[in-house]
Amino acid sequence: MAPAPPLSPADEKLWATLVHVGGLFLGVLAPLVVYLVLRDRGSYVRWHAAQALNFHITALIGYAISVVLSFVLIGLFTSLAIWVLVVVFGILATIAANRGEWYRYPLTINFVN
């Protein structure tokens, strides 16, 4: 089976933008699917999918810790703070990807390159 052809620059930009928007609505699922399906089709979409995947895995870990901390009530506040960061950084990443910029989420543990 022949490898899939590379994406055009416009398609890479589109998918890089969609991976961040998808992360806002579907969490870790959207970046994971895009990373697994399109990672070999262009460096730009691979970068953004990996960044979004790393960020949403980090947020998922934060949410898990918040659940544990909910027993002492601080988890409710940390969960809200994580949600706000996911929305704000997701919007910033979407805008950057649409402009053609290489965006790295702050406060992120790198699991995938």
C-alpha positions as CSV (number, residue, x, y, z in Angstrom):
1,M,0.0,0.0,0.0
2,A,1.4,3.4,-1.0
3,P,1.8,6.1,1.6
4,A,-0.8,8.8,1.5
5,P,0.2,12.0,-0.4
6,P,1.2,15.0,1.6
7,L,-1.5,17.6,2.4
8,S,-1.5,20.9,0.6
9,P,-0.4,23.9,2.7
10,A,-4.1,25.1,2.8
11,D,-5.3,21.7,3.9
12,E,-2.6,21.5,6.6
13,K,-3.6,24.9,7.9
14,L,-7.3,23.9,7.9
15,W,-6.6,20.7,9.8
16,A,-4.3,22.4,12.2
17,T,-7.1,24.9,13.0
18,L,-9.7,22.2,13.3
19,V,-7.7,20.1,15.7
20,H,-7.7,23.0,18.2
21,V,-11.4,23.6,17.7
22,G,-12.1,19.9,18.0
23,G,-10.2,19.9,21.3
24,L,-12.5,22.5,22.7
25,F,-15.5,20.4,22.1
26,L,-14.3,16.8,22.2
27,G,-11.3,17.1,24.5
28,V,-8.5,14.6,23.9
29,L,-10.4,12.6,21.3
30,A,-10.2,15.1,18.4
31,P,-6.4,15.7,18.6
32,L,-5.8,12.0,19.1
33,V,-7.7,11.1,15.9
34,V,-6.1,13.8,13.8
35,Y,-2.6,12.9,15.1
36,L,-3.0,9.2,14.3
37,V,-4.6,9.8,10.9
38,L,-2.7,12.8,9.6
39,R,0.7,12.9,11.4
40,D,2.6,11.6,8.3
41,R,0.9,13.9,5.9
42,G,2.6,17.2,6.9
43,S,4.8,18.7,9.5
44,Y,2.5,21.6,10.3
45,V,-0.5,19.5,11.0
46,R,1.6,17.0,12.9
47,W,3.0,19.8,15.1
48,H,-0.4,21.3,15.9
49,A,-2.0,17.8,16.5
50,A,0.8,16.9,18.9
51,Q,0.6,20.2,20.8
52,A,-3.2,19.9,21.1
53,L,-2.9,16.2,22.2
54,N,-0.3,17.0,24.8
55,F,-2.3,19.9,26.2
56,H,-5.5,17.9,26.4
57,I,-3.8,15.0,28.1
58,T,-2.3,17.5,30.6
59,A,-5.8,19.0,31.2
60,L,-7.2,15.5,31.6
61,I,-4.6,14.8,34.3
62,G,-5.6,18.1,35.9
63,Y,-9.2,17.1,35.9
64,A,-8.4,13.8,37.5
65,I,-6.5,15.5,40.3
66,S,-9.4,17.9,40.7
67,V,-11.8,15.0,41.2
68,V,-9.6,13.8,44.1
69,L,-9.3,17.3,45.5
70,S,-13.1,17.7,45.4
71,F,-13.3,15.8,48.6
72,V,-11.7,18.9,50.3
73,L,-13.7,21.3,48.1
74,I,-10.7,22.9,46.4
75,G,-11.2,20.5,43.5
76,L,-14.2,22.5,42.4
77,F,-12.1,25.6,42.0
78,T,-9.2,23.8,40.3
79,S,-11.6,22.2,37.8
80,L,-13.1,25.6,37.0
81,A,-9.6,27.0,36.5
82,I,-8.6,24.2,34.2
83,W,-11.8,24.6,32.1
84,V,-11.1,28.4,31.7
85,L,-7.5,27.6,30.7
86,V,-8.6,25.0,28.2
87,V,-11.0,27.5,26.6
88,V,-8.6,30.4,26.5
89,F,-5.6,28.5,25.3
90,G,-7.7,26.6,22.8
91,I,-9.0,29.8,21.3
92,L,-5.4,31.3,21.2
93,A,-4.1,28.1,19.5
94,T,-7.0,28.1,17.0
95,I,-6.2,31.7,16.0
96,A,-2.5,31.0,15.8
97,A,-3.0,27.9,13.6
98,N,-5.3,29.8,11.3
99,R,-2.7,32.5,10.9
100,G,-0.1,29.9,10.0
101,E,1.9,30.3,13.2
102,W,3.6,27.4,15.2
103,Y,1.8,27.6,18.5
104,R,2.9,25.8,21.7
105,Y,0.5,25.6,24.6
106,P,1.8,26.9,27.9
107,L,1.7,24.8,31.1
108,T,1.8,21.5,29.0
109,I,3.6,18.3,29.6
110,N,5.1,16.9,26.4
111,F,4.0,13.3,25.9
112,V,3.9,13.2,22.1
113,N,6.3,14.8,19.6
